[in-house]
Structures are given as C-alpha cells and as structure tokens.
C-alpha cells in the first residue's frame, strides 16, 4: 500500500465523510471498513491520500478551499478601487538605435548571465488545428526552428552552458517535450523539466468531488500557476532533467542553489512569443534601474482585447493595495463604475485601454521571489470558474476545478514591502500563436489582432527587418500583404526573410547585430530575398537577389566566417496561400502549413559554407543560380 496503513486510509475516509467535507457519496455501497475493501477501492483511497504530492495540504485542504472559493464565487466580482499602477515605464522604440536603447540593452544583456529562465509549456495545439505540443511549432518555416529550440538556444547563448532553465510540462505534453529535448541534444546540465499534476473536479456548488460513470475521480490541470509550487518543491540533483513528482530527495532546494550560485533574476516566458527574447534584456535593465521586485511585460491594449490588464487594485476598503493582472472579463465588469471611461473603452487621448495589457512575460528579482515562495509554499491565490445549469447556482453544466495563474504571483507582493510595476513595449513585439485561422478571421472582423501562426511568423520576420534597418542595413520593401489566409481575412507580409540563429545573433541586441553587419551600407538584400545565417559570421559586403544560406563555425576558438564582396542571384523563394494551390496537392500539406494557411515554395538556395569556403546551389534549374566568386 505504498507504506500507507489501513488505519490511515480508514481515517481519511471517515474525515471525508464528516459533515464539514461531505464526501460520503464517494463511498456509497462500500464495505464498512477498509479491511473489507477490494483492490479498486483501496486504489481509490490511495489516490486521494497521495494528492498531497500534487497539492499543498492534500485532498482535505483542497475540498476546504473549494468550499471557500465557491462561496465567494456566488458574490458579484467587485473591487473597492482600481487605478493605474504608479510604476509603469515606457520602453524605447525597439527599431531605433538610440543612446537609451543601447544603454538598456547593454545593461540587460549583462544581467542575462545571472538570470534563471522558466518556460511554461503545458499546452497542446488542438485549438490551433495542430495535434502536437505548442512548443513544437516552428517559430518560422524558413528554418523550421521550434519554439522550444529557439528559447533554449537563445538562453544557452546569453546565459552560458550552465544557465538554469525550467520547463513546466503537463500530462498531455511531458512525453512529447522530452522527445523534442532528446532530438535537440543540447548540453544544458541545469535544464530541469517539472511536470505538473492534475487536481480533482467538483460536481456542484457544495464542492462534492466529481466522478465519471465508472466511479473514477475526474481530474483536470490546475493551471500554469502550478509553476511556482513546482519550483518551490524542486531540488537540485545531477542529470539533465528533474521531475518533481518522482520524490527523489537532493541536498538543496533548487531556489537556494540558484541564490548560492549568484543568480539575481528569474524570468517567466509563455510558450509561443519569440519577441520575448528582445524585450527581456530591456525589462531586466529597467527593473534594476527602478529597483523593481516584479516587472510585467506589457503592450498598449485595444479595448475588449482578450489580454489581461495591469492595474493597481484594492479588493475592499480594508485591504492593501496590490499591483496585479486583472483578467479582461473581470476588468470589463469592474471598470463600469471604477474608471472614468465607464467600462472597457479606449482612452480619449491614446485610443488604447487606459491600462496596459499584460502579455505574461514576467521578470522578478530572484531574492524577492524566493522570499514569497518560502512564505506561500509556492501557492498563488486560486479561483474557480463554474458554469451553472440555472439561476439556483447549485449544479454545474460540467465539472469545475480550482485553478491558478502564473501571473498571480504578483498578489503575494504587498505594495508596502515590494515594488511591482510594468514596462510597456510596442505592440509589434508581441507575436503569440493563440488562435486558429478560423478564430483569427473572427477576431479581425471584430477589429482585433488575429494572433495566429501566420501573423506570428510574419511579425517575427518584421521584427528582424526593423532591427536590421535600425543598425543601418538598407532594406527596402513594400508593407503590402503578399498573401492572405483565413479565406482572405488575414493578410501577411513575408519578404524579405532574414533569419539569424542564436550563435550568429548572440543576445539579439542591436549592438550584437551590428557586429554581424559592421559595414551595413555595403549590404543589399532584395525585397523578395531570403537570407539565413547560421554560426559565427561577419557579413562585410553582400548583394543578394534570391535565397542564400551562410554557415559559419560554431566553435568560439575558430575565427568567424567573413563574407566580403559576395553577390548571389537565383530564383529564390516565393509564398503561396494554401487555397491558391491545386486541390490535388493539399493532402500532402503538413499540419504546420495548414495552421498557417500558406507555404514557402523554396525554388532555389545558394549555400556558403565556412568548412569549404565555397558556394553551392540547391534546388534550382540550370542557369538560374549564379553565385559569384569570393
């Protein structure tokens, strides 16, 4: 019985059947005592008993919390006060090489070496029309680098081989995440994979635990707020991964090990927003400059957009002020009486919401975070969101569970003791994959951003183009959409495509990009061209009209590959909407293409290799590719 005694299981059963917990329905038609129970019934009790591995306080505390949350949930959502947070800072434009930007990127890049990174990767791509895990989606289809690879390679480049990196997975994503990691084969000894467990569901407003027709307890994920309890309970040990549920003890809590090693910051990232690698160094620098304990990454928010708002709130007149994320549906209700706009409406002066939108990239001071974890045992405030059958608000349409949000760790930071604020970046820095093409079309019709795979890829290319223009690379291209997807509802601009891998771009700062293009005025990249750069490369002069891959060395002891006086012309690549392709070929399209609604037709590619100091052409008909001699 996994070291559980019959008496302890009997005691748990009796406590669950007590009037305060009222779970006797679970044991109808059972024998009087545990001694008489069959194997299935014993396993059922053990399952309940072992819940303390997943949830602080175990099943008894979970039910008590359910009672409290359901009692409060019946009240209308209300705030006594709602204000603009005082510590809100405007980031400088990301596509201008100003003195302010240079200073912030320099300071923030230096801080990356003392930063812990956390990636929440518990989501599937089902709502996107993708059967895999979201971090397995490619950021872009020029190189097909997955989000998981993109984040890990960047973190390794800016934080060194020893960089601490946490990945939170779920039952749905754990196996496939581990398989992706095996394929990447990165040497990251401080990479830990923490799998969240699932919590039980309630059947009604009396917090009765829900069971299915077979009598099995129903479970669902607790939400990405679990990442904090997983980190709190994790310990350091040898090996590339750590599953916090395995019960293996180690010499030191993971957070204590980070502090002892001199790490100063911790950054939480969502699964599909490649723009975060550009904003994080700036947020780190501003956090240090303004002594912030927690810094929300924000963008100007369009009213009624499905993005939470960063607000200063007071729940009741006697409660302390807190700076936290307020979910958009709660804000819509509270703002009717507590803001001068009288609801989720635009500010007359800006055309955006009066409060910035929080996009769930969080930057925290590690020592402050450790203090809050210790105090709370990693638990963040919870909520429950049942859908009721009728106005009696007793029965649920479907079972509901207690949930938590990663960003609600801010509710542990009292304003009297901690400084919590936000940094507002331009909207184009936010590049998530949140919606299917059908959902994107609906959002566009409502005047909102589509935030789908097609726009995420296009925005990734646009970010790179703007940043290269900022350092002087003379790019000239039309801003008109080259292809429309979602039945013509969403237009995207793709070319020129410029992708630099982490070894080439390093931190991705403007100064690092300038080291790749030291004489940008001598670089000409045609408006329909594709440039992919891998490894350590310096491009002194280049004229490109077509598609080119440059591969330099990855060994830091080897001098970089210097490209000078190179001219490449070939048929290059083109982009096509899937609907414009012949129907007979559609069944050969991958899910990655289908969720984007377009494909890149890769007609020709010239490759310049450091190893051979030569150029070769692939995929082009005779006479199309004409690479010049170096």
HELIX and SHEET records of a PDB file:
HELIX    1   1 UNK A    6  UNK A   16  1                                  11    
HELIX    2   2 UNK A   24  UNK A   27  5                                   4    
HELIX    3   3 UNK A   34  UNK A   36  5                                   3    
HELIX    4   4 UNK A   39  UNK A   49  1                                  11    
HELIX    5   5 UNK A   50  UNK A   53  5                                   4    
HELIX    6   6 UNK A   58  UNK A   73  1                                  16    
HELIX    7   7 UNK A   99  UNK A  111  1                                  13    
HELIX    8   8 UNK A  112  UNK A  114  5                                   3    
HELIX    9   9 UNK A  126  UNK A  128  5                                   3    
HELIX   10  10 UNK A  134  UNK A  136  5                                   3    
HELIX   11  11 UNK A  147  UNK A  159  1                                  13    
HELIX   12  12 UNK A  174  UNK A  184  1                                  11    
HELIX   13  13 UNK A  226  UNK A  233  1                                   8    
HELIX   14  14 UNK A  244  UNK A  246  5                                   3    
HELIX   15  15 UNK A  254  UNK A  260  1                                   7    
HELIX   16  16 UNK A  276  UNK A  289  1                                  14    
HELIX   17  17 UNK A  328  UNK A  338  1                                  11    
HELIX   18  18 UNK A  366  UNK A  376  1                                  11    
HELIX   19  19 UNK A  406  UNK A  412  5                                   7    
HELIX   20  20 UNK A  427  UNK A  429  5                                   3    
HELIX   21  21 UNK A  437  UNK A  445  1                                   9    
HELIX   22  22 UNK A  453  UNK A  470  1                                  18    
HELIX   23  23 UNK A  502  UNK A  505  1                                   4    
HELIX   24  24 UNK A  510  UNK A  516  1                                   7    
HELIX   25  25 UNK A  520  UNK A  522  5                                   3    
HELIX   26  26 UNK A  578  UNK A  580  5                                   3    
HELIX   27  27 UNK A  583  UNK A  588  5                                   6    
HELIX   28  28 UNK A  591  UNK A  596  1                                   6    
SHEET    1   A 3 UNK A  81  UNK A  83  0                                        
SHEET    2   A 3 UNK A 309  UNK A 314 -1                                        
SHEET    3   A 3 UNK A 322  UNK A 326 -1                                        
SHEET    1   B 8 UNK A  88  UNK A  90  0                                        
SHEET    2   B 8 UNK A 420  UNK A 425  1                                        
SHEET    3   B 8 UNK A 294  UNK A 299  1                                        
SHEET    4   B 8 UNK A 357  UNK A 365 -1                                        
SHEET    5   B 8 UNK A 265  UNK A 269 -1                                        
SHEET    6   B 8 UNK A 115  UNK A 120  1                                        
SHEET    7   B 8 UNK A 165  UNK A 169  1                                        
SHEET    8   B 8 UNK A 191  UNK A 195  1                                        
SHEET    1   C 4 UNK A 219  UNK A 221  0                                        
SHEET    2   C 4 UNK A 198  UNK A 204 -1                                        
SHEET    3   C 4 UNK A 395  UNK A 404 -1                                        
SHEET    4   C 4 UNK A 382  UNK A 384 -1                                        
SHEET    1   D 2 UNK A 235  UNK A 236  0                                        
SHEET    2   D 2 UNK A 252  UNK A 253 -1                                        
SHEET    1   E 2 UNK A 483  UNK A 485  0                                        
SHEET    2   E 2 UNK A 490  UNK A 492 -1                                        
SHEET    1   F 5 UNK A 497  UNK A 500  0                                        
SHEET    2   F 5 UNK A 530  UNK A 534  1                                        
SHEET    3   F 5 UNK A 547  UNK A 551  1                                        
SHEET    4   F 5 UNK A 605  UNK A 609  1                                        
SHEET    5   F 5 UNK A 614  UNK A 618 -1                                        
SHEET    1   G 3 UNK A 523  UNK A 525  0                                        
SHEET    2   G 3 UNK A 542  UNK A 545  1                                        
SHEET    3   G 3 UNK A 566  UNK A 569  1                                        
SHEET    1   H 2 UNK A 537  UNK A 539  0                                        
SHEET    2   H 2 UNK A 561  UNK A 563  1                                        
SHEET    1   I 2 UNK A 573  UNK A 577  0                                        
SHEET    2   I 2 UNK A 598  UNK A 602 -1                                        
END                                                                             
